Amino acid sequence: MKDKELITEIQNMRMRLGVLRDNIRSRDEIAGEYAGDIMAMMTKILSRISKERVDR
């Protein structure tokens, strides 16, 4: 998988999780926070991939 495809896939997953996070949080506040933590991790992954592309 090329970097651009990987970045696009992670961005799409992050957006879908953002929508789900709101639904999750309405049922369980802590689970919603966990979903937010996962979104933050995905953002860090995207940042590292982007940085590596620039460094090449």
VMD Tcl script that builds the backbone (N, CA, C; Angstrom):
set m [mol new atoms 168]
animate dup $m
set s [atomselect $m all]
$s set {name element resname resid chain x y z} {
  {N N MET 1 A 0.852 -1.172 0.000}
  {CA C MET 1 A 0.000 0.000 0.000}
  {C C MET 1 A 0.899 1.236 0.000}
  {N N LYS 2 A 0.601 2.152 -0.858}
  {CA C LYS 2 A 1.386 3.384 -0.932}
  {C C LYS 2 A 1.053 4.286 0.251}
  {N N ASP 3 A 2.004 5.164 0.581}
  {CA C ASP 3 A 1.805 6.081 1.714}
  {C C ASP 3 A 0.523 6.893 1.568}
  {N N LYS 4 A 0.271 7.402 0.369}
  {CA C LYS 4 A -0.921 8.240 0.173}
  {C C LYS 4 A -2.202 7.444 0.425}
  {N N GLU 5 A -2.233 6.199 -0.042}
  {CA C GLU 5 A -3.405 5.346 0.196}
  {C C GLU 5 A -3.566 5.061 1.687}
  {N N LEU 6 A -2.455 4.799 2.357}
  {CA C LEU 6 A -2.481 4.531 3.791}
  {C C LEU 6 A -2.996 5.753 4.561}
  {N N ILE 7 A -2.494 6.918 4.206}
  {CA C ILE 7 A -2.936 8.153 4.864}
  {C C ILE 7 A -4.428 8.369 4.657}
  {N N THR 8 A -4.895 8.166 3.443}
  {CA C THR 8 A -6.319 8.340 3.143}
  {C C THR 8 A -7.166 7.370 3.946}
  {N N GLU 9 A -6.727 6.112 4.029}
  {CA C GLU 9 A -7.485 5.103 4.779}
  {C C GLU 9 A -7.550 5.449 6.267}
  {N N ILE 10 A -6.429 5.875 6.842}
  {CA C ILE 10 A -6.423 6.243 8.262}
  {C C ILE 10 A -7.296 7.476 8.496}
  {N N GLN 11 A -7.245 8.445 7.591}
  {CA C GLN 11 A -8.090 9.632 7.735}
  {C C GLN 11 A -9.566 9.255 7.697}
  {N N ASN 12 A -9.924 8.362 6.790}
  {CA C ASN 12 A -11.322 7.918 6.701}
  {C C ASN 12 A -11.755 7.191 7.962}
  {N N MET 13 A -10.888 6.315 8.481}
  {CA C MET 13 A -11.201 5.599 9.716}
  {C C MET 13 A -11.379 6.584 10.873}
  {N N ARG 14 A -10.519 7.586 10.925}
  {CA C ARG 14 A -10.581 8.584 12.002}
  {C C ARG 14 A -11.888 9.378 11.937}
  {N N MET 15 A -12.312 9.738 10.727}
  {CA C MET 15 A -13.577 10.467 10.578}
  {C C MET 15 A -14.766 9.611 11.015}
  {N N ARG 16 A -14.761 8.338 10.614}
  {CA C ARG 16 A -15.857 7.435 11.017}
  {C C ARG 16 A -15.880 7.264 12.530}
  {N N LEU 17 A -14.711 7.132 13.134}
  {CA C LEU 17 A -14.637 6.990 14.585}
  {C C LEU 17 A -15.132 8.258 15.277}
  {N N GLY 18 A -14.880 9.419 14.684}
  {CA C GLY 18 A -15.366 10.679 15.255}
  {C C GLY 18 A -16.882 10.690 15.365}
  {N N VAL 19 A -17.551 10.200 14.345}
  {CA C VAL 19 A -19.018 10.123 14.364}
  {C C VAL 19 A -19.467 9.111 15.417}
  {N N LEU 20 A -18.811 7.945 15.422}
  {CA C LEU 20 A -19.162 6.917 16.403}
  {C C LEU 20 A -18.895 7.377 17.832}
  {N N ARG 21 A -17.823 8.145 18.021}
  {CA C ARG 21 A -17.456 8.601 19.367}
  {C C ARG 21 A -18.605 9.362 20.012}
  {N N ASP 22 A -19.263 10.213 19.238}
  {CA C ASP 22 A -20.387 10.967 19.792}
  {C C ASP 22 A -21.524 10.042 20.217}
  {N N ASN 23 A -21.796 9.034 19.408}
  {CA C ASN 23 A -22.839 8.058 19.767}
  {C C ASN 23 A -22.424 7.233 20.975}
  {N N ILE 24 A -21.163 6.840 21.018}
  {CA C ILE 24 A -20.652 6.060 22.147}
  {C C ILE 24 A -20.723 6.883 23.422}
  {N N ARG 25 A -20.292 8.137 23.335}
  {CA C ARG 25 A -20.251 9.008 24.515}
  {C C ARG 25 A -21.650 9.230 25.083}
  {N N SER 26 A -22.665 9.253 24.225}
  {CA C SER 26 A -24.028 9.458 24.728}
  {C C SER 26 A -24.491 8.270 25.573}
  {N N ARG 27 A -23.883 7.111 25.369}
  {CA C ARG 27 A -24.236 5.922 26.151}
  {C C ARG 27 A -23.294 5.705 27.325}
  {N N ASP 28 A -21.994 6.020 27.112}
  {CA C ASP 28 A -20.996 5.730 28.140}
  {C C ASP 28 A -19.864 6.747 27.996}
  {N N GLU 29 A -19.762 7.638 28.963}
  {CA C GLU 29 A -18.798 8.733 28.908}
  {C C GLU 29 A -17.349 8.229 28.813}
  {N N ILE 30 A -17.007 7.225 29.609}
  {CA C ILE 30 A -15.628 6.713 29.615}
  {C C ILE 30 A -15.291 6.054 28.275}
  {N N ALA 31 A -16.202 5.276 27.737}
  {CA C ALA 31 A -15.966 4.646 26.433}
  {C C ALA 31 A -15.788 5.724 25.360}
  {N N GLY 32 A -16.529 6.802 25.452}
  {CA C GLY 32 A -16.366 7.916 24.520}
  {C C GLY 32 A -14.989 8.549 24.633}
  {N N GLU 33 A -14.483 8.634 25.865}
  {CA C GLU 33 A -13.129 9.161 26.061}
  {C C GLU 33 A -12.096 8.230 25.438}
  {N N TYR 34 A -12.291 6.924 25.572}
  {CA C TYR 34 A -11.375 5.966 24.942}
  {C C TYR 34 A -11.373 6.149 23.425}
  {N N ALA 35 A -12.547 6.336 22.841}
  {CA C ALA 35 A -12.630 6.562 21.397}
  {C C ALA 35 A -11.862 7.829 21.020}
  {N N GLY 36 A -11.971 8.858 21.847}
  {CA C GLY 36 A -11.211 10.088 21.613}
  {C C GLY 36 A -9.715 9.849 21.699}
  {N N ASP 37 A -9.297 8.999 22.634}
  {CA C ASP 37 A -7.880 8.649 22.757}
  {C C ASP 37 A -7.381 7.926 21.502}
  {N N ILE 38 A -8.206 7.041 20.976}
  {CA C ILE 38 A -7.833 6.323 19.755}
  {C C ILE 38 A -7.711 7.302 18.593}
  {N N MET 39 A -8.620 8.262 18.519}
  {CA C MET 39 A -8.528 9.283 17.468}
  {C C MET 39 A -7.222 10.065 17.595}
  {N N ALA 40 A -6.814 10.372 18.816}
  {CA C ALA 40 A -5.556 11.096 19.030}
  {C C ALA 40 A -4.374 10.249 18.562}
  {N N MET 41 A -4.421 8.936 18.832}
  {CA C MET 41 A -3.351 8.052 18.368}
  {C C MET 41 A -3.298 8.023 16.847}
  {N N MET 42 A -4.462 7.981 16.216}
  {CA C MET 42 A -4.500 7.975 14.753}
  {C C MET 42 A -3.902 9.263 14.193}
  {N N THR 43 A -4.159 10.368 14.865}
  {CA C THR 43 A -3.590 11.649 14.441}
  {C C THR 43 A -2.070 11.601 14.539}
  {N N LYS 44 A -1.553 11.014 15.604}
  {CA C LYS 44 A -0.095 10.883 15.761}
  {C C LYS 44 A 0.494 9.998 14.672}
  {N N ILE 45 A -0.197 8.908 14.344}
  {CA C ILE 45 A 0.266 8.023 13.274}
  {C C ILE 45 A 0.326 8.791 11.959}
  {N N LEU 46 A -0.729 9.542 11.662}
  {CA C LEU 46 A -0.742 10.335 10.429}
  {C C LEU 46 A 0.393 11.342 10.407}
  {N N SER 47 A 0.654 11.953 11.532}
  {CA C SER 47 A 1.726 12.928 11.630}
  {C C SER 47 A 3.085 12.285 11.349}
  {N N ARG 48 A 3.312 11.119 11.922}
  {CA C ARG 48 A 4.596 10.430 11.714}
  {C C ARG 48 A 4.766 9.993 10.262}
  {N N ILE 49 A 3.691 9.474 9.662}
  {CA C ILE 49 A 3.770 9.053 8.262}
  {C C ILE 49 A 4.082 10.260 7.384}
  {N N SER 50 A 3.381 11.357 7.635}
  {CA C SER 50 A 3.603 12.572 6.844}
  {C C SER 50 A 5.019 13.079 7.018}
  {N N LYS 51 A 5.524 13.057 8.256}
  {CA C LYS 51 A 6.875 13.530 8.535}
  {C C LYS 51 A 7.894 12.662 7.804}
  {N N GLU 52 A 7.693 11.353 7.823}
  {CA C GLU 52 A 8.618 10.450 7.135}
  {C C GLU 52 A 8.627 10.700 5.638}
  {N N ARG 53 A 7.467 11.031 5.081}
  {CA C ARG 53 A 7.392 11.322 3.640}
  {C C ARG 53 A 8.203 12.577 3.320}
  {N N VAL 54 A 8.129 13.570 4.197}
  {CA C VAL 54 A 8.860 14.823 3.991}
  {C C VAL 54 A 10.369 14.590 4.137}
  {N N ASP 55 A 10.732 13.743 5.095}
  {CA C ASP 55 A 12.154 13.482 5.347}
  {C C ASP 55 A 12.843 12.718 4.213}
  {N N ARG 56 A 12.071 12.001 3.421}
  {CA C ARG 56 A 12.675 11.196 2.336}
  {C C ARG 56 A 13.224 12.030 1.238}
}
mol reanalyze $m
mol bondsrecalc $m
mol representation Tube
mol addrep $m
